[in-house]
Amino acid sequence: MEEEGYIADFNGIEKPGDYFHRLRDEIQNYNEKFHAFNFIPEKLEEGFPFSVKDNICVKGVETTASSRILSGYLPPFDATVVRRVKEKGFSFIGKTNMDEFGFGSFGINTDISARNPFDEDRVAGGSSSGAAVATALIKYHIAIAESTGGSISNPASFCGVVGFTPTYGAVSRYGLIDYANSLDKIGLMARSVKDIEFVFDIMKGKDEHDSTSVDRKIENKKSRKITVIDEMISGVDEDIRKSFDSLLGKLEAQGYKISHTSLKEIGISGPVYYIISMAEASTNLAKFSGFKYGLKVEDFSLDYNTFFTNARDAFGEEAKRRIILGTFVRAASVRARYYQKALSLRALLIRKMREILKDSYILSPTMPIKAPKIKDVEKLTPVQNYMLDILTIPPNLCGFPHISFPYDYIDGLPIGAQVITDHFNDKALFSFVEDWENNFTYKFKYNLGEI
Ligand code: GLN
């Protein structure tokens, strides 16, 4: 395993003695404007900088998943991914901002929203908003992030960085504050896919603490074929559609064979995802009851309803909505109609998509829109909000590995495309995006920590 990309550059350059001290101050200053971090340590150790999404445990460091209900929580252990990269000499630079518990697509379900480095009036995407902003701000840095239904691809696309979501099970989830256990994947964001490949090799593999982690060989079965699913491009904004067509032209010129197909099940992936993810989220949040976890309500003389209302009042509005809807869809009287049906539709979608992925990649725009203004997102209804995840949900729902990479800039804003491959073929994605990077230079407005 060889270092390449920014990690190799960084380790090969002589740094001033006070480099890490200055880097910390610079990050702290910029954080006042961009709010990428929920926490920055007082002192940085030497090593290649890495950040950690705030729903992943770092020993002794406040970990809140951007929720008030977890304020003050100091994990007594490192998540497996954190332990593994620390052991390789990487330097922890902070916990990144996010939508509360991962519930959201725009990074606004948190106390202070992260801002898009390409335009501060716009959202950074979500839920891993801070991870993407930190990557777009800091030159030498890798972000450990997490995706349930698009939380890596979406902000990576809006902030112009590379975002990798691995095959479900390839990376241990031990130490992750669960959103939806059958969907959560810990992945990475960086300025180059080469750094992602290097750190993925460190993080991946079986972990005795996570029974869903597996020791499967990660393949690199490359393909020269790309399939575009019509239902994944029909609803995207006109400017995105145009620029995606020109991307297809470029890839064709590079020797890929492009074909189009229809897959009508894409249309049901949104409702299926939200039913399953909310059902699981509602059970995961049950533990924040004020007894062992969550806000402590010390007054045990309160009646049942008052006690739990007080203990659970710290949840934000979106978390409350998901507890209610998630509890509903798995209630005995309607379970067969919603939750169980969603599970079988997920299995159907996996089968259908695997047929396409047998010998080709699936490519689509990552998001149907450019990064919207914060004030416009605040006007969306919950359902309008959920529907904007329509392109990132299919691979996440099915556990397929995928990468969002920047491929164009429209009105000064970065646009990402999302490439998907079959389970445990993650390395083929690295090859695909590396080929792309050999012909395309990503743009960044900031280079904190430049040497
Ligand atoms: N926007 C999606 C949701 O709110 C995905 C979030 C995520 O991947 N954590 O569920």
Residues whose N, C-alpha, C, O or C-beta is under 5 A from the ligand:
A	BS01	LIG	G102 F103 G104 S105 S127 E146 S147 T148 G149 G150 S151 D389
